[in-house]
Amino acid sequence: MPLTKLQFKPGINREVTSYSNEGGWFDMDKVRFRFGFPEKIGGWLRNSNQAFLGTCRALHPWVALDGTQYVGVGTHLKYYIFEGGGYYDITPLRATTAAGAVTFLTGADTLNGAIAADVESIVLNSASGFPPSGRIKIGSEIITYAGISSATLTGCARGQNSTTAAAHSNSAAVTCTTIKVTDEDHGALDNDFVTYTDAATLGGVITAAVLNQEYQIQTIVDDDTYLIEARAVATTSSITTTNGLEPTLVFANTSDSGTGGSATVGAYQINTGLDTTITGNGWNAGSWGRGTWNSAADLSIDGQTLRVWSHDNFGEDLIINPRDEGVFYWDKTNGTGVRAALISTLSDSSATPTSAKIVLVSDKDRHVIAFGCNPEGSVTQDPLLVRFASQGNPATWSAQATNTAGDLSIGSGSEIIAAVETKQQVLVFTDVSLHAMQFLGPPFTFGINVVSENITIASALAAINVEDTVYWMGRNEFYAYAGTVQRLPCTVRDYVFNDINSSQLAKITAGSNTAFGEIWWFYPSASSQENDSYVVFNYMENVWSYGSLARTAWLDRGITDLPLVAAPDHYLYSHETGFDDGSTEPATALTAFIQSSQIDIGDGDEFVFINRMIPDLTFRNSSSESPSATMTLSARNYPGGLYLQTESKSVTRTSTTPIEQWTEQVSLRLRGRAFALKLESTGEGVGWRLGTPRVDMRSDGRR
C-alpha cells in the first residue's frame, strides 16, 4: 500500500470515547495548536529573583506620564507595586494607635525542673510571661512548643541544636522569641501586619531597633492581646517579601523586663485575607434555590474570605479595592514609599463608599465605578448596588445636580460577582444574570440593561475581554459575549468540570495570550486546593486544549514584551520564553506530550500491519544542540483492550546540519486492529512542531 498520512483534527475531544474520536487528539499536556497542528508551548523564566508575600490573584499594568512602567500585585497578605524588578509595599493602613497604647511583655523565665532527652513537658516557675505557643531556647537548645496549662508547657518538640542526652539544672535560664503585645481593641487578625515606632528598649537584647519595625502577628490571644516573634533588625524590603517569613529570631533574656515605654505607636495594615475559600453547607447557606439539598455554598465571614483585589489606574494614579472592603487611592507623585490611603482622605471627598466588591475606571468617560457597595448615607453594603463618582473626580460620590455622581441598582441575582470593561460598555455579572452598563451623559449619566439571565460565572476573575469579546468560565459552561451571549461549544467540558474543586471556584482566573489567539483559565483540580490545571480556548481556530500548570494570575503582553504570570511559589514569571521550566535555577526540562485517539482501517474488522514510519517533526527554535522527541505507535485489538505492543523511536536533529533535518524513516513491526500515536519530549531546550507523519501499513487479515 502507499504511505498513509496521519492527519488529525485539531483540538482535544474528551466528550466522546477515544474509539469514536478516530482521527482526533485525546490527551495532552503543555501543547497548543497553531494552524491546525500541535506544538509545544513556550517555557518561562523568573521575571525577578525577588519574591512577594502571599498568593497573588491580581495583576494590573500601567505606565506613568514619565514613562515609568508599573504592575500592581495584589496578594492575600499585601498589595505591592512591582517596578524595576522590585516590590514596593503600598498596603493601606487600617488604624494607627495613640502614643503609649501599645505595650510589650517578653517570655523570659527560669526553669523549674530538669529536661531529659525524651522531654514531653517543661514545668516553669511562672506562666505569666509565656504565651501558649512559640519557641524557647534553653542553653543551646531550641524547643518549639504549643499549648500550656497553668505553668506547664506541653507537646514540646526538640528543634535544631538539640542534644539527645541533655539535662538542665533547675535554675537554667529559659528565653523565648515570643513577645506578648497589649493594645486595647486592636482589631487585628492572625497574620496581620503591624509596624511599631517610638518604642524603647526592653532592657536586654530586645532593643528599640528590634521593636521599631514591621511584624506579622503570629497569634491573636484576645481582643486586647496578640503575639509576635522578635526578629533581628531588617530592611523594609526584606520584611515584606518571602524572606520576612524566615527571619533571624531574637531570644529575649532575663534583662528584657520593660514594656517598651510610654510612646509606642502601632500602625496596623488592613486585615489580611485568606488564600483559600471557607465554605458552609445546609439550610440557608448561599442563594435560595441554587445547588442541591445540603450542597456546599460560599459563606461570607468577616476577615475569612478569599482575598481578591480589583484595581485600575486613574491617570497615572492607582485605585485599589480588596473585595468587600474599602476603596483606596495611591498617588504616583508621592512615590512608592508611601502607602495607598482611603479614597475618603482625598481633598473634596464626599460620600465615598466604605465597602465594595469591585472597583474600576470607565476609560471612555473617566468615572470611577464601585460595584456592590453601600448606598450614600449608609454603611450597610448592598451587593447589587452600583455607584459612580463624578466625572473626572474620584473623590466626589455625593449625587448633586451640579455633578455626574449617582447610582444604579441591579434587579436580579443576589450579588455582583464580576465587572468587565469593553470599548462601549461595562458588563456586570451577578450570580444568575449579565447586564450591560453604558454611559448616557447627563442627567442620568449611566444606564443599565439586562443582557442575559440564567447564566453563571465561576469567579470574580473568570472573565476577560479580548478584542471586544468577553469570554468567561461559568460553573458548568464556557460563554462568550460580543453583542449577544453564546455558550461556547467545548470538547473538554465534562473533562474539566468533572475534575474541578467546586469549593475553590473563587480561585479560577482567566488570562489572554493574544500572540497565539488563546484564552487561558487556571483552576484547581478535584484533588487540589490551589490552581494546578488549565484549559485553553483558541478563539482563532475554535479548538480546545488543556494541561497541568500552577498559576494564580495572568497578565498578557503589553507594557511587558511577554506575558507576566504569578505562581503559588510567590514569584512572577515571563512566559513564552525558551522551552524550559524556569521555576528553579538552573531551569529544568519541560515535559510535553500529545496522544491521538486510535485509528483503524475501514470498519476496524481487519488487522493492520505497520512496518515503517516517516515522522514529520521540526525542532525550530530549540536551544538544545541535539533536540529529540519520542514518537510512539501503540496497537490493540479491541477498543476496550490493552495496547499489545509499543514501538518507539527518538527523532533528532544533528548539531552539524545548518537546516532542519528529520529522521528519514523508522522501521517498525506493529500489528493490531487499531493504533494510536503519541509524541513526547522530556529534554531541556526542546521545542517542536508536528506536521503530518506517514506510515507504511497494509491489511493483515481478519484474525
N, C-alpha and C positions, 0 to 999 in steps of 0.2 A: 504494500500500500504506500501511497505518497506520504510525506511528512504531514502530520496533523497539527494545526495551530491550536494552542491552548489560549483561547480568548475568553476572558471572564468579564462579567458585568461589573461595572464599578460600584463600590459601596459594599457595606456589610449587610447581610439579611439574616436576622435571627428570629423573624416572625414565622418562619416555616422550618421544616426539618432540613437537615443537611442533604438528605437524598432528594427532596423535592426542589432544593435550591441549586440544581445542577447548572453549571456554568456561572456560578456566582462565588463570592467570598463568604466565609462562615465565621472566621475568628481572626483576631489581630491584636497587636499592641504596638503603640508608637509608630504607626504607619498612617499616611494620609493618601488621598487620591488627587492626582493632577492630570487633566486631560484624559480622565478615564483609567489611568494606570497608577498602581501603587508605588509609593516611595517612602523611605524612612523620613521621619520628621527631624527637624533640626535639634541640636543639643542646646545646652545652656551653660552659662558661667556666672559666678557671683558678680553682681554689679559693684559691690563694695564688700570689703572684708570686715567691716563693722556691722554688728547685728543690732537688733532692737528688742525691747522688752515686749512680751505678749504676742498674741496671734493676730496678724494683720488681716483685716477683712475689708479694707477700703483704701484705694489709691486714687489720687486726683492730681493731674498735671496742670501747670500754668506757667506763663512767662511774664515777669515783671516788666515795667516800662524801660528799665535799664538793661533788659536782655537776660537778667538772671533767671535760670530755669529752676523751678521748684516742683516737688512732688509731695503732696500731703499723704501721710501714712497714719492710718487710724488702727490701733490695736485694742485689745480688750483691757489693757492696762494704761496705755499712753496715747497721746497724739503728737506726732513728730512732723517736722518739715525736713525733707531729705534734700540736701543741696550740696554740691561739690563733693559727693562721696561721704558726707557726714550727716548724722541725725541730730536735729535740734528740737529739744523737748518744749513744746508750747502748750502742754496740757493745762487747761484752765484751773484756777483755784476755786474751791468751794467756800472756804472760810479762813479767816486769819484771826487768831486769838488776841486778846489784850495782853500786855506785858505782865508776866508773872502767872498767867493762867495755867501754864504747863510746869509740872514738877517731875523729878526723876527719883527712882529708888533702885539701887543695884542689888544683886543677889550674892553678896559676899558673906560668907559664914564659915564656921569651923565644924569639922566632922565630929560626930558623937557616936563612934563605933567603928570597928575595923572593916575594911573591904577585902574580901577574899577573891580568889581568881574566878570563882563561879558566882559572883555577886548577883543577887536578884533585887536587892533594895539598899538604900542608903538612909540611915537614920541621922537626922540633923538636930542640933540643939535648938533650932528655931526655924519655923517655916515662913516667918513673916517676909523674909527677903527673897524667897524663891518662888518663881512662877510655876504653873502646873506643867510646863514643858519647856525644853530648851537643851542647852549644852553646858556642862560644868567641867572644870579642869581641876584634878587633884594631883599635885605634883606634875608629872609629865603625861598623865593620863587624861584623855578627853572622853567624857561619857555623855551620851545622848540619852535623855530620859523623857518620859511622858507620863503625866498623871501623878498627883500627890494626894495623900490623905493625911491630914494633920501635919506632922513633921516628918513623914516618910515619903521618899521618892521611890516609886515602884516602876517596874518594867524597864529597868536600866539596860542599856546595851553598850558594851565597850566599843569605842571608836578607834581611830588611828592612835598609834603610840601606846596602846595598852600592853601590859605585860601579863603573862599567864600566871605568875605566882606573886603578884604584887600584894602587899598589905600595908596599910597606913595606920599610924597611931591615932589615938582618939583626938589628938589636938591638931591633926593635919588641916591645913588651910584649904578651903573649898572656894573656888572662884567661878563666876558664871558670866556668860556673854549677854544674857537676857537682862534688859532694863525694863522695869515697870514704869509706865508713864501715866500720870494722872492729869486729866483735863475734863472738867465737868461738862457733860452733854456734848462730847466730842463729835458724835455723828458719823464716825468712821466705820468702815467695814474691813474684814480681813483682806489683806493685800493692798490696801490703800497706801498712798504716799503722802508723807508729811516732811516739811523742811523746818528745822529749828534755827533760830537766830538769837543772839544775845544771851545764850546760856553760859553759865560759869562752870568751871571745873568741879567735879565731884570730890576732888581731893587726892586722887591717886592717878591711875593710868587713864581713867575716863576724863580726859581733858576737855576744855572748851572747844578745841578744834575737832575732837571726836564727836561731840554732840551737835555742833553747829553745821549740819549738812543734811542732805536728803536721806530719809529712811523709808523702807517699806514695812508697814505694820505686819507683824507675824501672827498675832492672836488678839482678838477682842475679848477682854475679860468681862466687862460690863459697860454700861452707858458712860461711865466716867473713867475707865481704865483700859489700857491695852498694853501690849508687849512689843518691844523691838529688840534686835540683837546689835550690840555695839560693834562698830566696824572701824577699821583704820581710816584715816583721812584720805579721801579720794576726790578726784575731779568730778564735776557735774556730769561730763560726758561718760565717764566710766560707771557712774551710778545708774544712769538712765539707759544703758544698753545692757546686753546679757551678762557682761562682767559684774553688773550690780547684783546678780543673783548668786554670785560666788565670791563674796567679799573676804578680805582678810579680817578675821574676827579679833576683837579685843576683850580679854577676860578681866573683869573688874577685880580689884584686890580689896583687902580689908580697910584700906585708907579711903576708898570711894564711898564715903558716908554722907556726902552732901546731897542737895536736892536740885542743884542747877541754878540756884539764885532766884532773885525776885523779878527778873526782867525777861525771862524766856518767852519767846513768841513762837507759836506753831502755825505754819501756813499749810492748810490741807488742800490737796488737789481733789478734783471731783471724784466721787466714788468710782472705783473700778467696776467693770462689768465682768461677766463670765465668758469663758471661751467654750462653753458647751451649753446646750439648752436644757432647762429643767422643765419636765412635763408632769402633768397630773392626769387622772382619769376618773371616770364615773359620772354620776348625775351632776348636771350643771357645769361641767368642765368644757369650756370652749363654746362656740356658737351653737345655738339651738338647731337641731336637725342635721348637723354636719357629722359625718362619720357614722360608725356603727355603735350599738349599745356598749357602753363601758370602754370605748376606744380612747386612746391617749389623746390629749389635747393640750396645747400650749397654755401655760399659766403665766400671767404677768405678776411677778413678785418683786417688790421694791428692791433694787440692787442685786437681783438674782436672775436677770435675763441676759441672753446673749448680747454682747456689746457689738452693735452695728453703728457705724458712723455714716452720715451723709454730709457732703461738703461741696462747695462751689466757690469760685472766685468772683468777687465783686470788684471789677477793675483788676488792680494788682494785689488787692487785699483778699483775705480768705474768710469765709463764713463756714462754721462747722456746727454739727449737732449730733450728740450721742442720742440714739433713739429713745424717745420718751423722756428726754431731759431738756435742758435749756439750749438756747441758741447763742453762739459765741462768735466773736469777731477778732481777727488778727490783722493788725495794721502793719503793712510792709515797711512803712517808714520808721517803725520802732525797732526793726531788726529781729533776727531770730533769737536773740537773747531775752526777749520779752514774751510772756505768755499771752495766749488768747484770753479775752475777757468777755463777760456777758454783754450782749448787744445793748442791753439797757444802760450800760455805762457810757455809751457814745453821747456826744453832745446833742441836744434837741431830741432825745429819745422820748417816745410816748407809747404807752400801752403795748410794749414789746411782749412777745409770747414768753411764758415761763416754762413751757414744755412743748415739744413737738416730736413727731415721728420721723419727719423728713424735712429737709430744707434744700431749696435750690434757687438759682437766679435765672429768671427768664431773660435770655440774652437779647431777644428781639426788642423788648421794651424796658429792660433794666428794673424789673420788680423782683424783690426778694420774697419768696413764697414759702410759707410754713404749712405743712400738711399734718392733720391730726393733732391740733394744738388747742390751747384754752381760748375761750371767747374773750373778747375785750371786756374788762371789768370783772373777770372771774379767774380763779386759779385752777379750776377743775378742767382737766383735759377732755376734750371732745374728740374721739378717734375718727370722726367723719367730717370735721370742720377744716376748711381751707381758709387761711388768712394771708393777705399780701400787704407789704409795706407800700408807702407812697413811692411813686416812680422816681428812681434815681436817688432815693434816700433810704438806706437800710435801717435807720433808727426810728422812723416815724410810722407807727402802726395804728394810731388812733384815726378812725374814719371821720373825715371832715369834708365839708363842701368845697374846701379850698385845696384838697389833695386827692390822690387816687387810691388811698388805702381802703381796704374793705375786706369782706369775707364771703365765702360760699359754703353751702352745706350739701353734702352728698346724701342722697336718699336711700341708697341700697347698700347692703352689706353691714358688717359690724365694725370694721376698722379699715383704715387706709394701709395698704401693705407696701406699695411702691409708687414712684412717680418718675417718669422718663420724659425728657425734653426732646422734641423734634423741631424741624425748621419752622413749622406753622403752629404748633400746639404743644401742650403738655399732656401726656397720657397719665391718668391716675388710676391705679389698680386698687380695688378693695378685695376682700376675700372671696367675693362672688361676682364682681362686675368690673367693667372697664369704662372709663369716662374720658372725654376729650375736653380739655380746658383751653380756651382761646382768648386772646387779647381782643377786646372790642373797642376800647377807648372810653372816655368819659361819656355819660356819668356812671356806667356800670363797671367799667374797667375790664372785667373778665366775665365770661360766660362758660357754662359747663353743660355738656350733653352726655347722655348715656350712649355708648358705642356698642356694648355687648353685655349681656347677662349670662349667667350660668357658665362663667369661665373661672379658672383658678390660676394662682401664681404660687410657685413653691416657696419663694422667699423675697425679702426686700431687695436682694441683689441678683435675682434670677432673670432680669430683663435688661436688654441692651439695644441701643439704636445704632443701626449701621445703614448708611446711605439712605436715611429717612424711612427705613423699615425697622419696626421694633420686633425683636424676637424674644420670646420668653419660654421658660420651662414651667409648666403647671404641675399639679400634683399627680396627674396621670397622662398628660398630653404635652405636646410642644405646639406653640402658637406663633403666628406672625401677624402683624398689623401694618398695612400700607394703604389705609383708607377703609378697609374692611378687615374683620378678624377672620383668620383662616387657621384651621388645625393643620399642622404640617404632617403629611404622611411620613411615618417614621418606621424604618425597617429594623430598628433595635428597641422599639418601645417596651415590649414585655421584658426584654433582657435588662434594660435599665431600671424600670420601676419595680421589677420583682427582686432586685438586688440593691435596694436603697434603704438606708436607715431613716425611717419615716419620723423618728423622734428628733432628728437633727436636720430637718429640711431647711431651717433658717440659715444654715451654713452654705447652701448652694449658691454659687456665684457664676455669673456669665462674663465672658470676655470675647472680644473680636480679634481676629488675626487677618486683617484685610489684605495683606500681601498674598494670602492664599485663598481668600474668599471664604473664611471659616468663622463660625460661631462656636465657642467652646463653653461647655458647662462642666464645672467641677462639683462633685457630690460625694458624700460618704456612703460607701457600700454598706450592706446589711451588717457586716461584721466589724465595722469601724465607727468610731466616734468622731473622726475627722475626715475631711475631704481626702480621698485616696484614689478616686476614679474620675474619668472624664468621658463625655460624649460630645462629638463634633458634628455639626451640620455644615456641609459645604453648599452655600446658597448659590454659587455659580454653576455647580454641576448637579445640585439636588441629590446628594448622596450623604450617607452617614458613616461614621467610624467611631471607634471607642478604644479605651485602653486604661492603664493604671498610671496615675501620676498625682502626687500630693501637692496641691496648690490651693491657696485660700483667697487670692485676689489676683486679677489680671488687668494690665493696662496695655492697650495697643500702642504700636509705634506712633510717634507724633513729635513731642519735644525730644524724645529719645529715638535713635535710629532703629532700635529693636524693641519688641515687646518687653515690658518690665513686669515681673511676676513675683508675688510673695509666696513663701513656702512656710510650713509649720515649724521649720528649724530656725526661724527668726532672721532669715536673710532675704534680700531681694536678688532676683536673677534676671539676666538678659537672655531671652530665648532666641531661637533660630540662629545660633552661632555655633559653628562646628557640628559635630555629631556625637558628642560625648556628654556624660553626666558630670557637670561641674560642681556638684554639691560638696565635693571634697577636693583637697589639693594634694597631689595632682588629680586631675579629672580621671574618671574611670569609664570603661566601656558602657555604652548604652545599648542594651539588647532590644531588638525589634524583630517582629515576625508577622507573617500573614499566611493564612491557610485557607485553601479553597474547599468548597463542597466537593463531593465525589462526582466523578464523570464516568459515564459508561458508553458503550456502543449500541446504537439503536434503542431497543426496549430494555436493555440490560440483561437479556437472557443468554447472551453469549460471553464466553471468556475472552479477555483481551491479553495479548502478549506484547510487551514493550521491550525493545532491545537497544534503543538508544534515545538520547535526549539532546537537543541543541538549545542551550539556555540563551536567553536574550536579556542580559543584565549589564547595566552600566554602573560604574563606581565614580561618576563625575563628582568633582569637588571633594573627594575623600582626601584626608590629610595623611592617612596611613600609606607607607611606601609599598605595602603589599596587601591591599584590602581584599577581603574574602567574605563570602556568604555561603550558606549551605542550602542547596535545593534538595528536597526530599520528595520522592514519589512513593505513596503507600497504597497498597491494593487490598481489597477484601471481596468476599464472595456475595455477601448479603448486606442490605442496609443496616441491619442490627448486629452484624457480626464484627469480629475483631479484624483489624488490619493484619494481613497474612505475613507480609514482609516489607522491609524498607530498604530502598537503595538510595544512597545519598552521595553527593559529590560536591566538594568545595569548588567554586569558580573564582579565579583570581585574575588580577591584572599585574603583570610584572613591572617592576620599577624602571626597567631599562627601555621600555617602549614609550615613546612620547605621545602616543594616541591611545584612546580607549581600546581595550582588547578583551575579548571574551574567550572562555574555553570553547574550543571548536565543537566538541561533542563529548557526551558521556555515555559509555557503554553500560547497559542495564540488562537484567534478566528478571522481568516483573510480569506476573500473571495473576489475573483476577477479573471478576465481572465489572468492577469499578475501581477507580483510583482517585487519589487526591494529591494536590501539590502543596508543599509548604516551603516557604523561603524564610530563612532566619540568619541574622548576623549578630555576632557576640564580640567582635573585635573593636579595639579602640580606633577612632578616627575614620570609621567606615560609614559612608553614605552610599545609598544605592537607589536605583530606579529599575523597576521590572518592566520589560516590554512584552513580547509575545513569544514565549518558548514554543518549541516544536518537538513532537515526539514521533518516533517511528513505531507504529503499532499496527497489529493485524488481528483479525478474528482468529480465535484459537479453539473453536468448537463450543459445544453446549455443556461439556462435562469434563 
